[in-house]
Amino acid sequence: MSELPTELVPLSPEQRDIVGLTRAFARDEIRPRAREVDEADTRTPWDLWRKAAEVGITGFMLPAEYGGGGFTDVFTQALVQEELCAGDLGIGNLLCSNGFFADPVLELGTEEQKRIWLTPLTGPDTPMTALATTEPGAGSDAASITTTASRTAGGYLLNGQKAWISNAGEADRYVVFAKTDPAQRARGVTAFLLRKDTPGVAFGAPMRKMGQRAIVCREIFFHDAFVPEENRLGAEGQGFHGLMRTFDISRTILGAAATGIARAAYEYARDYAATRQQFGKPVIEHQAVAFRLADMRTRVEQARLMTWRAAKRLDAGLDATSEAAMAKLTASETAAYCTWAAVQTLGGWGYSREYPVEQWMRDAKLEEIEEGTSDIMRLVIARGM
């Protein structure tokens, strides 16, 4: 795996350490297991999760005051996500999934909620977490969710259904978005914290997916599931605002993830093309192949730099909604192109499961869909003009 081009953005010793750690983990632990995890289909690779937790990867992004690694800046998180996902996209996204749970807690939670819900995520025995927004009829239009949270003595009763929830059933802790005022759209959405064993919470069977199978997805069903008032995140109606703020972070991080798999595809195709002989010379010396590799390399650099720009704006406290959307759009479509181009470069072998590029092509597709489709990213960018 290649070194990151950080000459324009020098890294601190601590950043170099975490990048080196995650690069080695991706090379030695993730990449050798990627095909096995893909073939297992609907089984979470708990052993990899625990290994990552032991060296601090699952909690590196959490604040030091709660026991985390203290790398709360989005730029460092992007560096790490690219390294892990260059090993395997699904496994890399899985190992950093506690950060997606933590973002709304950090954005909306009280100091006590942060201490109670985040501190247990920082040790070697960290539980898995999940963020529950998507519903059968509410994907990109998050304001149209129909799961309700009705007031009752001491708290709320949740009723409804979520779909395509990453880590559902595997996770111990959840942030759930529901309507406290069903008559409202965005202004009626509120966020809640709950545990897996809450009475009235049930899970569907694992959903069989095209790619990124390291992350098991299920439906969640709520039937009068009681959530105490102290587990509400922020005020009633504040949930959508908190979700949109965390989207800027998560879309930037997913831009880094997509850059990672695009980089892996480019490097694999480049190395293959340098050794594969056709018509008496390595195929990399044929202009058609060389130009395709040139396009791959260029797009990877574009995706990385756009992701870094969004991250740096977020870390500076600047608005980055458009920049995060541009980063995710560019990086996800780069991942789709580069994994396709890798398959094309390997030819028949690229279509074979003996080589990893066919899996990477399947894995990359999700990046154009999750956390807002490419269509939604273009809409967000257009609204920011």
Salt bridges, closest charged atoms under 4 A:
GLU3 OE1 - ARG23 NH1 3.46
ASP28 OD1 - ARG27 NE 2.88
GLU29 OE1 - LYS51 NZ 3.16
GLU36 OE1 - ARG33 NE 2.95
ASP38 OD2 - ARG35 NH1 3.53
ASP38 OD1 - ARG213 NH1 3.61
ASP38 OD2 - ARG362 NH2 2.88
GLU39 OE1 - ARG353 NH2 2.66
ASP41 OD2 - ARG208 NH1 3.23
ASP41 OD1 - ARG213 NE 3.70
ASP47 OD2 - ARG33 NH1 2.55
GLU82 OE2 - ARG263 NH1 2.97
GLU82 OE2 - ARG304 NH2 2.64
GLU83 OE2 - ARG23 NH2 3.08
GLU83 OE1 - ARG263 NH2 3.24
GLU107 OE1 - ARG245 NE 3.75
GLU135 OE2 - LYS162 NZ 2.94
ASP141 OD1 - ARG185 NH2 2.78
GLU170 OE2 - ARG218 NH1 2.96
ASP172 OD2 - ARG173 NE 3.42
ASP172 OD2 - ARG195 NH2 3.08
GLU229 OE2 - ARG151 NH2 3.23
GLU229 OE2 - ARG232 NH1 3.40
GLU236 OE2 - ARG151 NE 3.08
GLU267 OE2 - ARG263 NE 3.59
ASP271 OD1 - ARG270 NE 2.99
GLU301 OE1 - ARG304 NH1 3.36
GLU323 OE2 - ARG309 NH2 3.91
GLU323 OE2 - ARG313 NE 3.62
GLU333 OE2 - ARG378 NH1 3.05
GLU358 OE2 - ARG35 NH1 2.71
GLU358 OE1 - ARG362 NE 3.14
GLU368 OE1 - LYS365 NZ 2.89
